[in-house]
Amino acid sequence: MKIYFACAIMGGRGDEAAYQQLVAALLADGHDVPTALNAGPGWQAMENSPDPTEVYRRDTAWIDQSQVMVAEVSTPSHGVGYEISYALGRGKPVLCLYQRERKVSKMLSGNTLPGIQVRAYGEVQEAIELMRQFLAAQ
């Protein structure tokens, strides 16, 4: 399955280790993740275009081509919020994962649109299991 993985880029990289583990699990399970580089230090290569329009077109095309989105939302990010809304607007199922001790926007946790799930996790392995359950249901 083609999966758009969304995570904070400019908003902070404190959760990069979790991003890497989540994407590694998706790849190990045989999924295609066009944004895999965003999970690790390769994010800089993904964002090297000085043209914001180019980044927007590339990322929205990847969302359009993906069957689902998985977003790690523990770190607030304008871009991730926009990507979630964009995906939902196109009928893509979205799983938002966040670390249990963090607070997330009520625009996510209170969202009643069909297709979105917002789930808290403790250890990253729990998040991986939540991802696998979400993907199995698609």
N, C-alpha and C positions, 0 to 999 in steps of 0.2 A: 504494500500500500504506500502511496506517496503521502507523506506527512510534512506539513509545515510546522517546524518547531520555532516558537517565538520565545525570546528572552530579552532581558534588559541589555542594551548595548551602551548607550550614552548615559543612562540613569545610574550606572554603577555595576561593577563586575564582582562584587563580594560573594555572589552565589555561583561563580563559574564552575567550581568543582561539582556542584549538583547538576548544572546544565550538562557538563561533560558526561556524567554517569547516566543521565536520562537519555541523551542522544546515543551513547554507546549501546544502551539496551535496545533502543529502536533499531539501530543498525545491525546488532547481533541477531535480532529477530527477523532480519531480512527486509526491513522497510527502506524505502528511498526517502532520504531527508535532505532536500536541497539546501537547507540552512544549517547543516551540520557544523560548518566552520564557525558559525556564530557562538557555539557552545564553548569553544576554547580560545586559545590565543590567536587563532586564525580569523577572528572577527575583524581584525584590522584590515586584512586583505579583502574581506567582503565589503567593507565600508570605505575602501580607498578611492572611490569615485568622488571627485569634487562636485559633481552635478547631482543635487538632491532629486531632480526629476528622473534621472537614470535609476537611482536607488528605488524610488517609488515604483516606477514601471517594472523593474525586475522583481521586486518583492510582491507586488500585487499579482503579477503574472504567475509567480510560484504559488500563491494562495489559490488563484483560479485553477491551477493545474493539480492541486492537491485534493485528496479526498476528505481529509480532516486536518484540524490544527490542534497541536498540544502547546500550551503556553505555560511557562513557569513564571508566576506573577508575584513572587515574594518581594521582589524589588520593583517599586513603582516605575513605570515607563510610559511616556506619551505614545511612543511608537507601538509598543505591544498593545496598548489599549485600542489604538486605531486599527491595528491588524485584526484584533478580535472582532471589533465591530464590522470591519470589512468582510471578514469570513462569514459571520452570522448573516450579514446582508445578502450573501450569495448562497445561503442555505448549507454552509459547511458546518458539520458538528465540531464543537470546540470543547476541549477539556482544559480548564485552568487549574493548575496545581500551585499550592503555596505552603510554606512551612508553617506548621501549626502555631508557633509562638509569634508569628507576624500578623499584622493587621493588613487586610486588603480593602480596596475600595468597595464601598457599598453598591457602587454601580455594577460591580461584578457579583458580589455575594448576594445582592438582591435582585439580580437579573432574572426575569421570568420568560425570556424569549425561548422558544423551542430550540433545542440543539446545543445549549450551553450547560456544562456541568462545572461546578466549582468545588474542589476537594482539597482538604487540608491533609498534610502528611507530617510524620515525625522524622523517621529515617528515610534516606533516599530509596532504599529497597521497597518501602511502603509505596512511595510515589510510582516506582516502576510497576508494581502490581496494580495500582490504580490505572495506570496507562494501559496495561495489557487488558484489563477488564473492559475499559472504555473501547479499545480497538476491537476486541472480540465481539462487541455488541454492534459494531458498524456494518 
